[in-house]
Amino acid sequence: MDEALLAAYRATAYRVRLPGGGRATIRIDLPLPDPLPDWVGDLHWGFITAWNPRSQQRARPDNRCAQRKLLGAVQEHAATIAVHAAIGVGGDGWKEPSLFVIGPDPDLLDRLAQRFGQNAYVHGQGHAAAQLRLIALPDGP
């Protein structure tokens, strides 16, 4: 992954929609903001999307379809405790609807990220700092 793309991932605000309104913003290398630690307890969590595979812009209808498939794939796993609406917001104004998922471990999240062509996702466990996890994608479109 080139340095500019890595820097973009690190600069992104990973926002989770809160039930009563507002949002909690996850930042890489920082602990989860309130109230997210109460939601996750000691469980694994991930912030993942199916939008714009391989960091290449794709048509909105295609992205929405892929995101629905990702949501279904996340929900069908017994490890999933909860899924919350989220959005990644880049420094240059781009936005990608995302999911804040509680329960699945990194192995499952890795498989989902690969399946949906994602270069990386953000994850953690419990109250530990959020980490960027890079994914090795097979060659191809």
Protein Blocks (a to p, Z undefined) as FASTA:
>chain_A
ZZklmmmmmmpccddddfkgpjddddehiacddfklmmnmmaccddddfehghhiacdfk
lmmmmmmmmmmmmmmpmklmbdcddddddfkopacdddddehiafklmmmmmmmnopabd
cddehjbccddddddddedZZ
